């Protein structure tokens, strides 16, 4: 992931939603964020996509949880119910709306 810089034009396609409407989706800046994290630049990662950084952190916590459970020979279950998915969707929607408003320009990539 760290070998190709997504900040240089021509390596990756443009977000279709951004290209068609000019609106940043919740994933816009996610590759730049992952690239910055791979190079240890947390500030740049947060600037590219703070929601992605939160998602990466939650994924890292899950992987540690999973490894510990497997090493202890315990089953790994993640009981995500409908309210959890609704909360994730609402959080992504709020993030999208705020980053496209003048007050949320710091969240735009």
HUDACOR-V653914 format. One record per residue. N is the residue number from 1. PHI is phi in radians with two decimals (none if undefined). OMEGA is omega in whole degrees, 0 to 359 (NA if undefined). Layout:
# HUDACOR-V653914
n	phi	omega
N	PHI	OMEGA
N	PHI	OMEGA
This chain:
# HUDACOR-V653914
n	phi	omega
1	none	185
2	-1.43	185
3	-1.46	180
4	-1.88	183
5	-1.44	180
6	-1.26	177
7	-1.37	178
8	-1.52	182
9	-1.13	176
10	1.72	181
11	-1.51	184
12	-2.28	178
13	-1.22	178
14	-1.34	177
15	-1.01	182
16	-1.07	180
17	-1.13	179
18	-1.15	181
19	-1.15	184
20	-1.49	187
21	-2.10	184
22	1.40	181
23	-1.76	176
24	-1.33	176
25	-1.47	180
26	-1.14	181
27	-1.66	181
28	-1.04	182
29	1.60	182
30	-1.12	178
31	-1.17	178
32	-1.10	178
33	-1.14	179
34	-1.12	179
35	-1.11	179
36	-1.11	178
37	-1.14	179
38	-1.10	178
39	-1.76	175
40	1.41	181
41	-1.73	184
42	-1.18	180
43	-1.09	178
44	-1.15	179
45	-1.11	178
46	-1.12	179
47	-1.21	180
48	-1.35	179
49	-2.90	182
50	-1.14	179
51	-1.14	177
52	-1.13	179
53	-1.08	176
54	-1.07	178
55	-1.11	177
56	-1.10	180
57	-1.12	179
58	-1.11	178
59	-1.13	178
60	-1.10	178
61	-1.11	179
62	-1.09	181
63	-1.10	178
64	-1.10	178
65	-1.01	181
66	-1.10	181
67	-1.09	179
68	-1.07	180
69	-1.09	180
70	-1.16	179
71	-1.12	178
72	-1.60	180
73	1.00	177
74	-1.95	180
75	-1.20	179
76	-1.82	177
77	-2.29	176
78	-2.18	185
79	-1.39	176
80	-1.50	180
81	-1.79	182
82	-0.94	179
83	-1.07	178
84	-1.15	180
85	-1.14	177
86	-1.09	179
87	-1.10	178
88	-1.10	179
89	-1.12	179
90	-1.17	178
91	-1.09	178
92	-1.14	179
93	-1.14	179
94	-1.09	178
95	-1.03	180
96	-1.11	182
97	-1.12	183
98	-1.14	183
99	-1.24	178
100	-1.75	177
101	-1.72	179
102	-1.03	180
103	-1.23	184
104	-1.86	182
105	-1.07	178
106	-1.23	178
107	-1.59	179
108	-1.33	180
109	-1.20	NA
